[in-house]
Amino acid sequence: MVSVNLQARHRFSKTPAERITLLAGLGVEGDAHAGTTVKHRSRARWNPSLPNLRQVHLLPAELFDELAAHGFEIAPGDLGENVTTRGIDLLGLPTGTRLSLGETAEIEVTGLRNPCVQIDRFRPGLLKQVIDKDEHGNLIRRAGIMAVVLHGGPVSPADPITIRLPAEPHRALEPV
């Protein structure tokens, strides 16, 4: 891990921390998006009783490197992620992948973050950089993945991440 981040208020960016605590079934302790039901404002307005499949947001630091090449200086937490990783193909993981973070915490990948206009409000032109299209015209979302907390515990940037893939057939990530 490169960084762990949280924000107690509903803000776009999160603040890097020395440690965060994951809470089973809720998310990041003290984070505005923690809870059993959806906490993202746009989704909560639509249906506040939906389950919170976006308790933990993970983003690869490699994206920051790519964005820097296009003139965007982005730091851990800037795009609202709770966990910034390096060396893991997060977007290539299948739905249901379990990630162990640190000694006790375990999360399950639920899907892709769906990039929205807030990214352009943060930095004009950035949304276009985190959305792409493949050779068939299908949308590629590169703004990270979302997960739910299965087992809680403390997580710090120095902690390892262990990947456990689900049984096959694997299901590709879809927006949640």
VENRAZI-V609915 format. One line per field, one symbol per residue. ss: DSSP state (a for helix, b for strand, c for the rest). A space follows every 10 residues. Layout:
BEGIN
ss=???
END
This chain:
BEGIN
ss=ccbbbbcccc ccccbbbccb bbbcccbbcc ccccccbccc aaaaaaaccc bccccbbbbb aaaaaaaacc cccccccccc ccbbbcccca aacccccbbb bcccbbbbbb bbcccccaaa aacccaaaaa bbbcccccbb bcccbbbbbb bcbbbccccc bbbbcccccc ccccbc
END
